[in-house]
């Protein structure tokens, strides 16, 4: 009874019925014997991907494999990614990083990471694959606007220090404050900077968060 009332609100049962009908059609009429476990995982993956770029489904074996092999790896090529059009794409490039030196920029799509298509992986997997040991290489195929084919980019992973919160004067009484990330502790640093600027007689403030994509919502 409870489920009936819920389905009346969101039409969930109708959607599940359609899903079951499609699954039965695949089972009965597909030209070869289908791998139904793979089909179900594909359905779950697509459902989560349809929510937003940050929601993903990861099966247990993949999660455990990546966690075991990459949980302690921290070196990075210096790019922050999300997902767009099904692919991983560059949100921001860390200043001074190998990625910046090789010309990667915001909006570049990553077709593959070390030969694995990003369209078939979660954002969590893509982020983990970018990490590695200091000095190791990661191979990307990059899709760019106005280019007829993807380009191969080889990047060296580095332990990149986070940029600092900085402030500079623009004109009399007007300051420019740059917040390069939202990692733990940055709120206190910004607060300390603001106190210093206020004590100097600040009349106006420009806050720069362009390309700022690392860190937590709480910060």
C-alpha positions in Angstrom: 0.0 0.0 0.0 2.8 2.4 0.8 4.5 1.7 -2.4 1.3 2.3 -4.3 1.0 5.7 -2.8 4.6 6.6 -3.6 4.3 5.5 -7.2 1.2 7.6 -7.6 3.3 10.6 -6.9 6.4 9.9 -9.0 5.3 7.3 -11.5 8.1 5.1 -10.4 6.2 1.8 -11.1 5.6 2.8 -14.7 9.3 3.5 -15.2 10.2 0.1 -13.6 7.6 -1.7 -15.8 9.2 -0.2 -18.9 12.6 -1.1 -17.7 11.5 -4.7 -17.1 9.8 -4.9 -20.5 13.0 -3.7 -22.3 15.1 -6.2 -20.2 12.7 -9.1 -21.2 12.9 -8.0 -24.8 16.7 -8.2 -24.7 16.6 -11.6 -23.0 14.2 -13.1 -25.5 15.0 -11.5 -28.8 18.7 -10.3 -28.8 20.7 -12.0 -31.6 23.2 -13.5 -29.2 23.1 -14.6 -25.6 23.3 -11.3 -23.7 25.4 -10.7 -20.6 22.5 -9.6 -18.4 24.8 -8.7 -15.4 26.6 -6.3 -17.7 23.3 -5.0 -19.1 22.0 -4.3 -15.5 25.2 -2.5 -14.6 24.9 -0.4 -17.7 21.3 0.5 -16.8 22.4 1.5 -13.2 25.3 3.5 -14.6 23.1 5.4 -17.1 20.5 6.1 -14.4 23.0 7.7 -12.1 24.8 9.6 -14.9 21.4 11.1 -15.9 21.1 12.8 -12.4 24.2 15.1 -12.6 27.9 14.9 -13.5 28.8 14.0 -9.9 26.5 11.0 -9.4 27.8 7.6 -10.5 27.4 3.9 -10.0 30.5 1.8 -9.4 30.3 -1.9 -9.0 32.0 -3.5 -6.0 34.8 -5.3 -7.9 35.9 -2.0 -9.7 35.7 0.0 -6.4 37.8 -2.5 -4.5 40.4 -2.9 -7.3 40.9 0.9 -7.6 40.9 1.5 -3.9 43.6 -1.2 -3.3 45.8 0.0 -6.1 45.4 3.8 -5.8 44.3 4.7 -2.3 47.8 6.0 -1.3 48.6 7.7 -4.6 48.7 11.5 -4.5 50.9 12.7 -7.4 48.8 14.5 -10.1 49.2 16.0 -13.5 47.5 19.1 -12.2 44.0 19.0 -13.7 40.6 19.1 -12.0 37.9 17.3 -13.9 34.1 16.9 -14.0 32.0 15.2 -16.7 30.2 16.7 -19.7 28.6 15.1 -22.8 29.5 11.7 -21.1 33.3 12.5 -21.1 35.6 13.7 -18.4 36.5 17.3 -19.1 38.9 19.9 -17.6 37.3 22.3 -15.1 40.6 23.9 -14.1 44.3 23.5 -14.5 46.6 24.0 -11.5 49.1 26.9 -12.0 52.6 25.7 -12.8 51.5 22.1 -13.2 52.6 19.7 -16.0 49.1 20.0 -17.4 49.4 23.8 -17.7 52.9 23.5 -19.2 51.5 21.1 -21.9 48.8 23.6 -22.8 45.7 21.9 -21.3 42.9 24.4 -20.5 39.4 24.7 -19.2 36.9 23.0 -21.5 39.2 20.3 -22.9 37.4 16.9 -23.1 39.4 13.8 -22.1 38.5 11.0 -24.5 40.6 8.5 -22.7 43.0 8.1 -19.7 45.8 5.6 -20.2 43.8 4.0 -23.0 40.5 3.7 -21.1 37.5 5.6 -22.5 36.2 8.1 -20.0 32.7 7.8 -21.4 32.4 4.3 -19.9 33.7 5.2 -16.4 32.4 7.2 -13.4 33.9 10.6 -12.5 35.3 8.9 -9.4 37.2 6.3 -11.5 38.5 9.0 -13.9 39.9 11.1 -10.9 41.5 8.0 -9.4 43.2 7.1 -12.8 44.8 10.5 -13.0 46.6 9.9 -9.7 49.9 8.0 -9.5 53.4 7.9 -8.1 55.7 11.0 -8.3 57.4 11.0 -11.7 55.1 8.5 -13.4 53.3 9.4 -16.7 49.7 9.4 -17.6 48.6 9.4 -21.2 45.5 11.4 -22.3 43.6 11.7 -25.6 42.3 15.3 -25.6 39.3 16.6 -27.7 39.4 20.3 -28.3 37.1 22.7 -30.1 37.9 23.3 -33.8 40.2 20.3 -33.9 39.3 17.5 -36.3 40.9 14.7 -34.2 41.9 14.1 -30.6 45.5 14.8 -29.7 47.7 12.6 -27.5 49.1 14.4 -24.4 51.6 12.7 -22.1 51.9 14.2 -18.6 54.2 13.6 -15.7 52.6 13.3 -12.3 53.9 15.5 -9.5 53.2 16.2 -5.9 51.9 19.7 -6.5 51.7 22.1 -3.5 48.5 24.0 -3.3 48.7 27.7 -4.3 48.3 30.2 -1.5 45.6 32.7 -0.8 47.0 36.0 -2.0 46.0 39.7 -2.0 47.3 42.7 -3.9 46.2 46.3 -4.2 44.5 47.4 -7.4 44.1 51.1 -6.7 43.7 53.3 -3.7 41.6 51.4 -1.1 40.7 48.6 -3.5 42.2 45.1 -3.1 42.2 42.0 -5.2 41.9 38.7 -3.2 42.6 35.4 -5.0 41.2 32.1 -3.5 42.8 29.3 -5.5 41.1 26.3 -3.8 38.7 25.4 -1.0 40.8 22.8 0.8 40.6 22.4 4.6 41.9 25.5 6.4 41.5 28.0 3.5 38.5 29.7 5.2 40.7 30.6 8.2 43.4 31.9 5.8 40.9 34.1 3.9 39.5 35.4 7.2 43.0 36.4 8.4 43.7 38.1 5.0 40.4 40.0 5.3 41.2 41.2 8.8 44.6 42.5 7.6 43.0 44.3 4.6 40.2 45.9 6.8 42.8 47.2 9.2 44.6 48.8 6.3 41.6 50.9 5.4 40.2 48.8 2.6 37.2 50.4 0.9 36.5 47.8 -1.8 37.4 44.2 -2.6 37.5 42.0 -5.7 37.3 38.3 -5.0 38.8 36.0 -7.6 37.6 32.4 -7.7 38.0 31.8 -11.4 39.1 28.2 -12.0 38.8 27.4 -8.3 37.5 23.8 -8.2 39.4 21.9 -5.5 38.1 21.4 -2.0 34.9 21.0 0.0 31.6 22.7 0.0 31.9 23.4 3.7 35.1 25.5 3.2 
